[in-house]
């Protein structure tokens, strides 16, 4: 039975907002969840935006739906934890109203601005300090793009905030940025836990225009009247700062040390190792972010994961669901003769080519829609295999790879492709909504209800074992993809 007190988890993702209740042991309360779907606006020039006021309304609506469904007693919910997508920014004026839309991590319009930053700053020194390279997914390039293309709005902006900071500013009238959220901006010093003055010196903003930095045990309390009327049960509850969804994904899936590597495919994709020991640094080509002031992550990310799968399904008009899964599983590995670069939203790790775009080579009259979809899924698996090679020295010898994220876990065939491409067993995570669970565990820890989140790890499913013959085939497919990458983009990282 669920063991109170409960925490409310808010997982603000790119494609949906999920509210759920978890008990004091980090277990999801049955039927205590609500989802509000949404979609960012996309533009032909690479823009990806979201309306901040609409996001706030969806957040409150999602909580209202959950509370109406569960009807908890006053005081039963001890805390609220939230995770949101990283690498996104919006401006607000002196009254806290948006001056710009939210520019999401997938926005690739700042290519010229990033090129200028690479000329102005020593990229390897900046990476050593901030854990981030100069790339369109991070905030510095976005700020320069806004200054150039939205000059009037830029001048009216008093503060620059992540989506989570904006939500709390509106809910409580207070500003605070968690170390974890700041760590994914490209503006944050990972060791000193401060805003990086070297990067800020190249930008047309001041450090005072960024929110004060806090650790995750900093709590908000006392909803503003307009929201207290809608959410009276939570008006005096402890709300903890927004954390990065990727870091929460590791925590929620039980990947809390170097023994387990989280392989996540949701809208985007990532492979990460968490640790509380050593310096927060990553080899060049990978990134380093934080969960909080004590724990950091090293990993690599792809801008194209479940979103690529969805685009392929819609574009090729293949049947969805079980029929597609059966058809994909019936195909032999890499037997389609296609080579695909899956960069619909540019490349992040390891080459960081934000200007890259998707390409497919080898199409013929005999190429079927299902083969094109399978080629896309295998192409993503190849990119993860490349990241895994770079990440191996950071992880413990003999580490486990834990599969997380709805995009991956919804397709056992794709999960098996990952195991075959990586050449190691892949273990499905016990919790499908790992990011939301991680936000709940973090709130339980901060509120003093749960001493160690690692003790709340669930039982894992049996691993999917790699097939040696398929792995050998996929090694050839990876080499073919690399040759296409080199020919079109000039080599990894050039």
C-alpha positions as CSV (number, residue, x, y, z in Angstrom):
1,X,0.0,0.0,0.0
2,X,1.2,3.6,-0.6
3,X,2.9,5.0,2.4
4,X,2.3,8.7,3.2
5,X,3.4,11.4,3.2
6,X,3.2,12.0,-0.5
7,X,5.1,14.3,-2.9
8,X,3.7,15.7,-6.1
9,X,6.0,15.3,-9.1
10,X,5.8,17.7,-12.1
11,X,7.6,16.6,-15.2
12,X,7.5,19.5,-17.7
13,X,8.6,17.9,-21.0
14,X,8.9,19.0,-24.6
15,X,5.8,17.1,-25.7
16,X,3.7,16.9,-22.5
17,X,3.4,17.9,-18.9
18,X,2.9,15.1,-16.4
19,X,1.7,15.4,-12.8
20,X,1.9,12.4,-10.5
21,X,1.9,11.5,-6.8
22,X,4.6,9.4,-5.2
23,X,4.7,8.0,-1.7
24,X,7.4,8.3,0.9
25,X,9.3,5.4,-0.5
26,X,9.4,6.8,-4.1
27,X,6.7,4.6,-5.4
28,X,4.1,6.0,-7.8
29,X,0.6,6.0,-6.3
30,X,-1.7,4.0,-8.5
31,X,-4.0,6.0,-10.8
32,X,-2.7,9.3,-9.3
33,X,-1.5,11.0,-12.4
34,X,-2.6,13.5,-15.1
35,X,-1.1,14.4,-18.4
36,X,-1.5,17.5,-20.5
37,X,-0.1,17.2,-24.0
38,X,1.4,20.1,-25.9
39,X,3.8,20.7,-28.8
40,X,6.3,23.5,-29.5
41,X,6.0,25.7,-32.6
42,X,8.5,24.9,-35.3
43,X,9.7,27.1,-38.1
44,X,11.4,26.5,-41.4
45,X,14.5,28.5,-40.3
46,X,15.1,26.0,-37.5
47,X,13.2,27.8,-34.8
48,X,11.5,25.9,-32.0
49,X,9.5,27.9,-29.5
50,X,6.9,27.6,-26.8
51,X,4.6,30.1,-25.2
52,X,5.5,30.7,-21.6
53,X,2.0,31.8,-20.4
54,X,0.4,28.8,-22.1
55,X,3.0,26.5,-20.4
56,X,2.0,28.0,-17.0
57,X,-1.7,27.4,-17.6
58,X,-1.0,23.8,-18.7
59,X,1.0,23.3,-15.4
60,X,-1.8,24.5,-13.2
61,X,-4.4,22.7,-15.2
62,X,-2.5,19.4,-14.9
63,X,-2.2,19.8,-11.1
64,X,-5.9,20.6,-10.9
65,X,-6.8,17.5,-12.9
66,X,-4.7,15.3,-10.6
67,X,-6.0,16.8,-7.4
68,X,-9.6,16.4,-8.6
69,X,-8.9,12.8,-9.5
70,X,-7.1,11.9,-6.2
71,X,-8.7,14.3,-3.7
72,X,-5.9,14.1,-1.1
73,X,-6.6,15.3,2.4
74,X,-5.1,18.6,3.6
75,X,-1.4,18.1,4.5
76,X,-1.1,14.7,2.8
77,X,1.2,16.2,0.1
78,X,4.4,17.2,1.9
79,X,6.3,18.6,-1.0
80,X,6.4,19.3,-4.7
81,X,9.3,18.5,-7.0
82,X,9.7,19.6,-10.6
83,X,11.9,18.8,-13.5
84,X,11.9,20.6,-16.9
85,X,13.8,20.4,-20.1
86,X,17.3,21.8,-20.1
87,X,19.1,24.4,-22.4
88,X,16.0,26.7,-22.9
89,X,15.6,30.4,-22.2
90,X,13.1,33.2,-22.3
91,X,13.2,36.9,-21.3
92,X,10.8,38.7,-18.9
93,X,10.3,42.3,-18.1
94,X,10.5,44.1,-14.8
95,X,6.9,42.9,-14.0
96,X,7.8,39.3,-14.7
97,X,5.9,39.1,-18.0
98,X,7.4,37.3,-21.0
99,X,9.2,39.5,-23.6
100,X,10.1,36.5,-25.7
101,X,8.8,33.0,-26.3
102,X,10.7,30.1,-24.8
103,X,13.6,29.2,-27.1
104,X,13.9,25.4,-26.7
105,X,17.0,23.3,-26.8
106,X,16.1,22.1,-30.3
107,X,16.2,25.6,-31.8
108,X,19.1,25.8,-34.3
109,X,18.8,29.4,-35.5
110,X,21.9,30.6,-33.7
111,X,24.4,29.0,-36.1
112,X,26.2,32.3,-37.0
113,X,26.2,33.5,-33.4
114,X,27.8,30.2,-32.3
115,X,30.5,30.5,-35.0
116,X,31.3,34.0,-33.6
117,X,31.5,32.7,-30.1
118,X,33.9,30.0,-31.2
119,X,36.2,32.7,-32.7
120,X,35.9,34.9,-29.6
121,X,36.3,32.2,-26.8
122,X,38.7,29.4,-26.3
123,X,36.2,26.5,-26.6
124,X,38.2,23.9,-24.8
125,X,38.8,26.3,-21.8
126,X,35.2,27.1,-21.7
127,X,34.3,23.4,-21.9
128,X,36.6,22.7,-19.0
129,X,34.9,25.3,-16.9
130,X,31.3,25.0,-17.9
131,X,31.0,21.4,-19.2
132,X,29.5,22.8,-22.4
133,X,30.8,23.6,-25.9
134,X,29.7,26.5,-28.1
135,X,26.6,25.0,-29.8
136,X,23.1,26.1,-30.9
137,X,21.5,24.0,-28.2
138,X,23.0,26.1,-25.4
139,X,22.0,29.5,-24.1
140,X,24.9,31.8,-25.1
141,X,24.2,31.5,-28.8
142,X,20.4,31.9,-28.2
143,X,21.0,35.2,-26.3
144,X,23.1,36.6,-29.2
145,X,20.5,35.5,-31.7
146,X,17.8,37.3,-29.7
147,X,19.9,40.4,-29.4
148,X,20.3,40.5,-33.1
149,X,16.9,39.4,-34.3
150,X,14.5,40.5,-31.5
151,X,16.3,43.7,-30.5
152,X,13.3,45.5,-29.2
153,X,12.2,42.6,-27.0
154,X,15.8,42.1,-25.9
155,X,16.1,45.7,-24.7
156,X,12.9,45.4,-22.7
157,X,14.1,42.2,-20.9
158,X,15.0,42.6,-17.3
159,X,15.8,38.9,-16.5
160,X,16.7,35.8,-18.5
161,X,15.2,32.7,-17.1
162,X,14.8,29.0,-17.8
163,X,11.1,27.7,-18.1
164,X,11.2,26.3,-14.6
165,X,12.4,29.6,-13.1
166,X,9.7,31.5,-15.0
167,X,7.0,29.1,-13.6
168,X,8.2,29.7,-10.0
169,X,8.4,33.5,-10.6
170,X,4.8,33.5,-11.6
171,X,3.6,31.1,-8.9
172,X,5.5,32.7,-6.0
173,X,6.9,36.0,-7.2
174,X,10.4,34.8,-6.4
175,X,13.5,33.9,-8.5
176,X,15.9,31.1,-7.9
177,X,17.9,28.9,-10.3
178,X,19.0,25.5,-9.1
179,X,22.6,24.4,-9.7
180,X,21.3,21.6,-11.7
181,X,19.3,23.8,-14.1
182,X,22.1,26.3,-14.4
183,X,24.6,23.6,-15.3
184,X,22.9,23.0,-18.6
185,X,23.0,26.6,-19.8
186,X,26.7,26.9,-20.9
187,X,26.9,29.9,-18.5
188,X,27.8,28.1,-15.3
189,X,31.1,27.1,-13.7
190,X,30.7,23.5,-12.7
191,X,33.4,23.5,-10.0
192,X,32.8,26.9,-8.3
193,X,29.0,26.7,-8.6
194,X,28.8,30.3,-10.0
195,X,27.8,32.0,-13.2
196,X,30.8,32.0,-15.6
197,X,32.1,35.6,-16.0
198,X,34.3,34.6,-19.0
199,X,31.3,33.6,-21.1
200,X,29.2,36.4,-19.8
201,X,31.8,38.9,-20.9
202,X,31.2,37.9,-24.5
203,X,27.4,38.4,-24.2
204,X,25.2,41.6,-24.1
205,X,23.8,40.7,-20.6
206,X,25.0,41.0,-17.0
207,X,25.1,38.4,-14.3
208,X,22.4,40.4,-12.4
209,X,20.0,39.5,-15.2
210,X,20.2,35.8,-14.2
211,X,18.4,34.3,-11.3
212,X,20.3,33.8,-7.9
213,X,21.8,30.3,-7.7
214,X,20.6,27.9,-5.1
215,X,20.9,24.2,-4.2
216,X,17.9,21.9,-4.4
217,X,17.1,22.1,-0.7
218,X,16.0,25.7,-1.2
219,X,12.2,25.7,-0.9
220,X,9.5,28.0,-2.1
221,X,6.3,28.4,0.0
222,X,3.2,30.6,-0.2
223,X,1.5,30.6,-3.6
224,X,0.5,34.0,-4.9
225,X,-3.3,34.6,-4.4
226,X,-4.4,33.9,-7.9
227,X,-2.8,30.4,-7.8
228,X,-3.6,29.8,-4.2
229,X,-7.3,30.1,-5.1
230,X,-6.9,27.4,-7.8
231,X,-4.5,25.2,-5.8
232,X,-5.5,25.7,-2.1
233,X,-4.1,22.3,-1.0
234,X,-0.7,23.3,-2.2
235,X,-0.7,27.0,-1.1
236,X,1.6,26.4,1.9
237,X,3.3,23.2,0.7
238,X,7.1,23.2,0.1
239,X,7.9,23.5,-3.6
240,X,11.6,22.7,-4.6
241,X,13.4,24.4,-7.5
242,X,13.2,23.0,-11.0
243,X,15.8,20.4,-11.8
244,X,17.1,19.2,-15.2
245,X,15.0,16.4,-16.6
246,X,18.0,14.4,-17.7
247,X,19.6,14.4,-14.3
248,X,16.3,13.4,-12.7
249,X,16.0,10.6,-15.3
250,X,19.2,9.1,-13.9
251,X,18.0,9.4,-10.4
252,X,14.6,7.9,-11.1
253,X,15.9,5.0,-13.1
254,X,18.4,4.0,-10.3
255,X,21.5,5.1,-12.3
256,X,23.0,7.0,-9.4
257,X,26.7,5.9,-9.6
258,X,29.3,4.8,-12.1
259,X,28.1,1.2,-12.0
260,X,25.0,2.1,-14.2
261,X,24.8,4.1,-17.4
262,X,21.4,5.5,-18.3
263,X,20.4,5.2,-22.0
264,X,17.4,7.4,-22.4
265,X,15.3,8.0,-25.5
266,X,12.3,10.2,-25.1
267,X,11.7,13.1,-27.4
268,X,15.5,13.5,-27.7
269,X,18.1,11.0,-26.5
270,X,21.0,10.9,-24.0
271,X,23.5,8.5,-22.4
272,X,24.7,9.6,-18.9
273,X,26.8,8.5,-15.9
274,X,26.1,10.1,-12.4
275,X,28.7,10.4,-9.7
276,X,29.2,12.2,-6.4
277,X,33.0,11.7,-6.4
278,X,35.7,13.5,-8.3
279,X,35.6,16.8,-10.2
280,X,32.7,17.6,-12.5
281,X,34.5,17.4,-15.8
282,X,33.9,15.6,-19.1
283,X,36.2,14.7,-22.0
284,X,35.8,17.0,-25.0
285,X,33.0,15.8,-27.2
286,X,30.8,14.9,-24.1
287,X,29.2,17.3,-21.6
288,X,29.1,17.7,-17.8
289,X,26.0,18.9,-15.9
290,X,24.7,18.6,-12.4
291,X,21.8,17.1,-10.5
292,X,22.6,19.4,-7.5
293,X,25.6,20.8,-5.7
294,X,26.9,17.3,-4.7
295,X,26.2,15.1,-7.8
296,X,27.2,15.6,-11.4
297,X,26.7,13.8,-14.7
298,X,28.9,13.1,-17.7
299,X,27.3,12.1,-20.9
300,X,26.3,12.8,-24.5
301,X,23.0,13.8,-26.0
302,X,21.2,13.5,-29.4
303,X,18.6,16.0,-30.6
304,X,16.9,13.3,-32.5
305,X,15.4,10.3,-30.6
306,X,11.7,9.6,-30.2
307,X,10.9,12.7,-32.3
308,X,12.8,11.1,-35.2
309,X,10.8,7.9,-34.8
310,X,7.5,9.9,-34.7
311,X,8.5,11.9,-37.8
312,X,9.5,8.7,-39.7
313,X,6.1,7.1,-38.9
314,X,4.2,10.1,-40.0
315,X,6.2,10.8,-43.1
316,X,6.3,7.2,-44.4
317,X,2.6,6.6,-43.3
318,X,3.4,3.2,-41.9
319,X,0.9,1.5,-39.6
320,X,1.5,2.4,-35.9
321,X,1.5,0.2,-32.8
322,X,1.9,-3.5,-32.8
323,X,1.7,-3.9,-36.6
324,X,4.7,-1.6,-37.0
325,X,6.6,-3.3,-34.2
326,X,6.1,-6.7,-35.9
327,X,7.1,-5.4,-39.3
328,X,10.3,-3.8,-37.9
329,X,11.2,-7.0,-36.0
330,X,10.8,-9.1,-39.2
331,X,13.5,-7.2,-41.0
332,X,17.1,-8.4,-40.9
333,X,19.6,-5.9,-39.4
334,X,21.0,-3.4,-41.9
335,X,19.6,-5.3,-44.8
336,X,17.9,-2.3,-46.4
337,X,21.0,-0.9,-48.1
338,X,20.4,2.6,-46.6
339,X,22.7,4.9,-44.8
340,X,21.1,7.6,-42.7
341,X,22.3,10.6,-40.7
342,X,19.5,11.3,-38.2
343,X,20.0,15.0,-37.8
344,X,16.6,16.6,-38.2
345,X,17.4,19.1,-35.5
346,X,21.2,19.2,-35.9
347,X,23.9,17.2,-34.2
348,X,24.9,17.5,-30.6
349,X,27.4,14.9,-29.3
350,X,30.0,14.1,-30.2
351,X,30.6,16.3,-33.3
352,X,28.5,19.3,-32.1
353,X,27.5,20.2,-35.7
354,X,24.4,22.3,-35.0
355,X,24.1,23.1,-38.7
356,X,23.9,19.4,-39.7
357,X,20.8,18.1,-41.3
358,X,19.4,14.6,-41.9
359,X,20.4,12.7,-45.0
360,X,19.6,9.3,-46.4
361,X,21.6,7.6,-49.1
362,X,20.8,4.3,-51.0
363,X,17.1,4.7,-51.7
364,X,15.9,2.6,-54.6
365,X,12.6,1.4,-56.1
366,X,12.7,-1.5,-53.7
367,X,13.1,0.6,-50.6
368,X,9.9,0.2,-48.5
369,X,8.6,2.6,-45.8
370,X,9.3,0.1,-43.0
371,X,12.9,-0.2,-44.2
372,X,13.3,3.5,-44.1
373,X,11.9,3.6,-40.5
374,X,14.2,0.7,-39.4
375,X,17.2,2.5,-41.0
376,X,16.4,5.6,-39.0
377,X,16.2,3.6,-35.7
378,X,19.5,1.9,-36.5
379,X,21.1,5.2,-37.3
380,X,20.2,6.5,-33.8
381,X,21.6,3.3,-32.3
382,X,24.9,4.0,-34.2
383,X,25.2,7.5,-32.7
384,X,24.6,6.0,-29.2
385,X,27.3,3.4,-29.8
386,X,29.7,6.2,-30.6
387,X,28.8,8.1,-27.4
388,X,29.1,4.9,-25.4
389,X,32.7,4.4,-26.6
390,X,33.6,7.9,-25.4
391,X,31.8,7.4,-22.1
392,X,33.3,4.0,-21.2
393,X,36.4,5.5,-19.3
394,X,34.1,7.5,-17.1
395,X,31.8,4.6,-16.2
396,X,32.9,1.7,-13.9
397,X,34.4,-1.4,-15.5
398,X,31.6,-3.9,-16.2
399,X,28.9,-1.2,-15.8
400,X,25.3,-1.9,-16.7
401,X,23.4,0.0,-19.4
402,X,19.8,0.8,-18.2
403,X,17.2,1.7,-20.9
404,X,14.9,4.5,-20.0
405,X,12.4,6.8,-21.7
406,X,9.0,6.2,-23.4
407,X,10.4,6.5,-26.9
408,X,12.7,3.5,-26.4
409,X,10.8,1.3,-23.9
410,X,7.7,1.4,-26.1
411,X,9.6,-0.5,-28.8
412,X,11.3,-3.8,-27.7
413,X,12.7,-4.1,-31.2
414,X,14.5,-0.7,-31.0
415,X,15.8,-1.6,-27.5
416,X,17.2,-4.8,-29.0
417,X,18.8,-2.8,-31.8
418,X,20.5,-0.7,-29.1
419,X,21.9,-3.8,-27.4
420,X,23.2,-5.2,-30.7
421,X,24.7,-1.9,-31.8
422,X,26.4,-1.3,-28.4
423,X,27.5,-4.9,-28.1
424,X,26.5,-5.0,-24.4
425,X,23.3,-6.1,-22.5
426,X,20.6,-3.4,-22.2
427,X,18.3,-3.6,-19.1
428,X,14.9,-2.0,-19.3
429,X,14.4,0.4,-16.3
430,X,11.7,-0.6,-13.8
431,X,10.1,2.9,-14.1
432,X,8.9,4.2,-17.4
433,X,8.5,7.8,-16.2
434,X,12.0,8.0,-14.7
435,X,12.4,11.8,-14.9
436,X,9.2,12.4,-13.0
437,X,10.2,9.8,-10.4
438,X,13.6,11.4,-10.1
439,X,12.0,14.8,-9.3
440,X,9.9,13.1,-6.6
441,X,12.9,11.4,-5.1
442,X,14.8,14.6,-5.1
443,X,11.9,16.3,-3.3
444,X,11.7,13.5,-0.8
445,X,15.4,13.8,0.0
446,X,15.3,17.6,0.3
447,X,12.3,17.4,2.6
448,X,14.1,14.9,4.9
449,X,11.5,12.1,4.2
450,X,13.9,9.8,2.3
451,X,17.5,9.6,3.5
452,X,19.1,8.1,0.3
453,X,17.2,7.9,-3.0
454,X,19.5,5.0,-4.1
455,X,17.7,2.8,-1.6
456,X,14.4,3.3,-3.6
457,X,15.6,1.7,-6.8
458,X,13.1,-0.9,-8.1
459,X,13.8,-4.3,-9.5
460,X,15.1,-4.4,-13.1
461,X,13.7,-6.5,-15.9
462,X,15.9,-9.2,-17.5
463,X,18.5,-7.8,-19.8
464,X,18.2,-7.9,-23.6
465,X,21.4,-9.7,-24.7
466,X,23.4,-8.6,-27.7
467,X,23.7,-10.9,-30.7
468,X,27.4,-11.2,-31.8
469,X,26.4,-11.7,-35.5
470,X,24.1,-8.6,-35.5
471,X,26.8,-6.6,-33.6
472,X,29.3,-7.4,-36.4
473,X,26.8,-6.3,-39.0
474,X,26.1,-3.1,-37.1
475,X,29.8,-2.3,-36.9
476,X,29.9,-2.2,-40.7
477,X,26.8,0.0,-40.7
478,X,28.5,2.4,-38.2
479,X,31.5,2.6,-40.5
480,X,29.3,3.4,-43.5
481,X,27.5,6.1,-41.5
482,X,30.8,7.6,-40.5
483,X,32.0,7.8,-44.1
484,X,28.9,9.6,-45.0
485,X,29.3,11.9,-42.1
486,X,32.9,12.7,-43.0
487,X,32.0,13.3,-46.7
488,X,29.1,15.7,-45.9
489,X,30.4,17.4,-42.7
490,X,34.1,17.1,-43.0
491,X,34.9,14.8,-40.1
492,X,33.9,14.5,-36.5
493,X,34.2,17.8,-34.8
494,X,35.9,19.6,-37.6
